[in-house]
């Protein structure tokens, strides 16, 4: 259900189509095609002779710049995300931004940035959480021994 900030106040975008059009304009304003080149600096072609192209961004796409471009605040964007009518538009925009971020981190910064994305966007982590409630001392020792073995195997 959509939250209305005050009496009579209307949404910036009344339909998902209107929001989609605004989001598309944002991405179009920062997007261009880039010809992929091989190690020799020459363009790479598909089997039918078409140059391979990627979508590139003149400036990094972000949720904040998207919100500024379409004229909504972050809270309003969150409300669009929560509204069933607008969810698909928001998910697609978020996915484009996340895909760009993941590609950038994967190709430029192969350590901390990638670890951050994996742990925050996909739930992966190099930390193991163990809960021990009412185990006996011998059970606790077994758990600690298994954890020590896992740590050894990991390093």
N, C-alpha and C positions, 0 to 999 in steps of 0.2 A: 504494500500500500504506500502510496506517495505521501510524503510529509509536506504539508503546506506551512511555510514560515510565518505567515500572517494572514489576516482576513483578506481575501480577494487577490492575494499574490499568485501570479501564474508562473508555471515552469517556463524556462527559456525555450525548451523544445517539447512541444505537446505530443509528438509522435516519435516512434523509433526511427521512422524514415527521415524525419527532420534532423534528429541527432546523428544518424548515419551519414547524412549529407555533410554536416558540419565536421565530423570526425574525418571523413574522406578528404575534405578540403585541407584540413590540417596536414595529413600525411602527404597529400599532393604538393603542398607548399614546401616540403623539405626533402622530397624524394627525387632521385634521378637514377637512370640505368647506367651501370658501369660495365664496360667490356672486360671480361676476365682474360688475363694474360698469363702465359706460361713462364717457366723459369728463364727462357730466352728473351722475354719481353714482347713476344709476338702474341696476337690474339689467339684464343683457343676457339675452334669451330666444332659444331656438332657434325654428325655424319652427313647431314643434308646440306652442309656449308653455311649454316647460320651461326653467327658469332655467339658464344656463350656470354650471357649478361647476368649480373646480379643487381638486386635493388640496393641502392646505397642512400645514405641520408647526408644532406649537406650539413646539418646540425643534429646532434643526438636527439632521438625522440624520447620524451619523458612525459609522465602523467601531468607534471606541473605545467610544462609548456603547452600540452594539449588543452588543459583547463583554461589557461590564459587565452589561447587562440579561439576557443569556442565560447569564451565569456562566462564560465561557471567556476565556482570555488570547489575546493577539494571535498567539502562536505556535500555539496550538491552532486558532484560526480559519484560519491559514495551512495547517495540516495538513488541515482540512476542505476548504479550497479545492483542495488537491492530490489529494484522494481522489475518484476518479471517481464514487463513489456520491453524494457530497455537492456536487459541482461546480455543478450547476444551481441549487441553493438559494443557494449563496454568490454566484454570478454575478448572480442576480436581486437580491439584497440590495445588492451592490456597485453594480449599475446604478441602482437607486433612489437611492442616496446620490450617485452621480456626476451623475445627472440633476438632482437638487435643486441641487447645487453649481454646475453649468453654468448652470441657469436663474437662480440668484441672481447669479452673476457677470455674466451677459449683461444682466440688467435693472438692476443697481445699479452695478456697477463696469465700465465699458466699455473699460478700457484694460489696466492691468497684470495684473489678475486673469484677464481673458479670454486675454491672451497667455500667461500661465502655464499655464492649462488646455489651450490649444491645443497648446503645445509639449510638455507632459508627458502629457496623456491621448490626444492624437491623433497625436503625432509631428511636427506641423507646427512650423516654426521660421523665423525671419527670418535665420538664420545659414546661410551656404553653406560647406561643407567641401570642400576641394580637395586631392587628393593628387598631388604631382608627384614621381615617382621618378627615372626616368632620361631625362627629356626634354632635348632640346637647348635651348640658350639661346634660339633663335628661337621654339621651341614654347612655352617658358615666357613669353616676351614676349607671344605671341598670347593665351595663357590670361589673363595679367594685363590685357591690353587688353579682353578679353571681360568679365572681372569688373568692370573699371572702367565699361564700358558698362552692365552690369546694374545697378550701383550708381546710375548716372546715371538710368537708366530708372525705377528704384524710387523715387528721390526727386524 
